[in-house]
């Protein structure tokens, strides 16, 4: 895992803290495997991770699926993960920048792949495609 968001309470104030780790394994499906493309892939993964985690922060601030009212925190894990995925995809959807389009491709492939991983991931996938349908994800994954 390359990222994590912590939610902390300090008196009556709530905070979100995002961590992106420096070194992690990323399996690229590029045809070229130059050192430059490997470094680029690491930064693409960090970019996607950061957007996803910012989605959790927005969810936390808006208290949609991550709630902290009345000192009784609650999380709808499936919807919060789908919200974060959709937040990241929304940020990348209209870009014509080649690296952002590549990041969108990587993210779309990841979302599609998760539908086969386990029941939780499939539920997240099903929630995610309510905003970006499967055909759009496939289009981005193949572009």
C-alpha positions in Angstrom: 0.0 0.0 0.0 1.3 3.4 -0.9 -0.9 5.7 1.1 -3.1 6.2 4.1 -5.3 8.9 5.6 -5.6 9.3 9.4 -8.4 11.2 11.0 -7.6 12.6 14.4 -9.4 14.6 17.1 -7.8 17.4 19.0 -10.2 18.7 21.6 -13.2 19.6 19.5 -11.3 19.9 16.2 -11.0 17.1 13.7 -8.1 16.8 11.3 -7.2 14.6 8.3 -3.6 13.7 7.7 -2.5 12.1 4.5 0.7 10.0 4.2 2.2 8.9 0.9 5.2 6.5 1.3 8.4 7.1 -0.6 9.2 3.6 -1.8 6.7 1.0 -2.9 6.2 -1.6 -5.6 4.2 -0.6 -8.7 3.6 -3.1 -11.5 3.6 -1.3 -14.7 2.2 -2.7 -17.9 4.2 -0.5 -20.2 6.0 -2.0 -23.1 9.1 0.1 -22.4 10.8 -0.5 -19.0 13.4 2.3 -19.0 14.5 3.8 -15.7 12.8 7.0 -16.7 9.4 5.2 -17.2 9.8 3.4 -13.9 10.4 6.7 -12.1 7.4 8.2 -14.0 5.2 5.3 -12.9 6.1 5.9 -9.2 5.1 9.5 -9.5 1.9 8.6 -11.4 1.0 6.2 -8.6 1.7 8.8 -6.0 -0.5 11.3 -7.9 -3.4 8.8 -8.1 -2.9 8.0 -4.4 -2.9 11.6 -3.4 -6.1 12.3 -5.4 -7.8 9.3 -3.8 -6.8 10.3 -0.3 -7.9 13.9 -0.9 -11.3 12.3 -1.8 -11.3 10.8 1.7 -10.5 14.2 3.2 -13.4 15.8 1.3 -15.7 13.0 2.4 -14.5 13.6 6.0 -15.0 17.4 5.8 -18.5 16.9 4.3 -19.3 14.0 6.6 -20.9 12.1 3.8 -19.6 8.6 4.4 -17.0 9.3 7.1 -18.9 10.9 10.0 -17.6 12.2 13.3 -20.6 14.0 14.8 -21.5 13.7 18.5 -18.1 12.0 19.2 -19.4 8.8 17.6 -17.4 8.3 14.5 -18.8 6.0 11.8 -17.6 5.0 8.4 -19.4 3.4 5.4 -16.3 1.8 4.1 -17.8 0.8 0.7 -19.2 4.2 -0.1 -16.2 6.1 1.3 -13.8 4.1 -0.9 -16.0 4.5 -4.0 -16.3 8.2 -3.2 -12.5 8.6 -3.0 -12.1 6.6 -6.3 -14.7 8.8 -8.0 -13.1 12.0 -6.6 -9.8 11.0 -8.2 -11.4 10.0 -11.5 -13.4 13.3 -11.6 -10.1 15.2 -11.2 -8.6 13.5 -14.1 -11.5 13.0 -16.5 -11.2 16.0 -18.7 -7.5 16.4 -18.9 -5.6 16.4 -22.2 -2.2 16.3 -20.4 -0.5 13.0 -21.4 0.7 12.0 -17.9 -2.8 12.7 -16.4 -4.4 10.6 -19.1 -1.9 7.9 -18.3 -2.8 8.2 -14.6 -6.5 8.0 -15.5 -5.7 4.8 -17.5 -3.8 3.2 -14.6 -6.6 4.2 -12.1 -9.4 2.8 -14.4 -7.5 -0.5 -14.8 -7.1 -0.7 -11.1 -10.8 0.0 -10.4 -11.9 -2.6 -13.0 -9.4 -5.2 -11.7 -10.8 -4.9 -8.1 -14.2 -6.2 -9.1 -12.7 -9.6 -9.2 -10.6 -9.4 -6.0 -13.1 -10.1 -3.2 -16.6 -9.2 -2.0 -15.6 -5.9 -0.5 -13.7 -4.7 -3.6 -16.6 -5.8 -5.8 -19.0 -3.8 -3.6 -16.7 -0.8 -4.0 -16.6 -1.3 -7.7 -20.4 -1.5 -8.0 -20.7 1.7 -6.0 -18.0 3.4 -8.1 -19.7 2.6 -11.5 -22.8 4.5 -10.4 -20.9 7.7 -11.3 -18.5 6.4 -14.0 -20.1 3.5 -15.8 -18.1 0.4 -16.7 -18.0 1.3 -20.4 -16.3 4.7 -19.5 -13.8 2.9 -17.3 -13.0 0.4 -20.0 -12.6 3.2 -22.5 -10.1 5.0 -20.2 -8.3 1.7 -19.4 -7.8 1.0 -23.1 -6.8 4.5 -24.2 
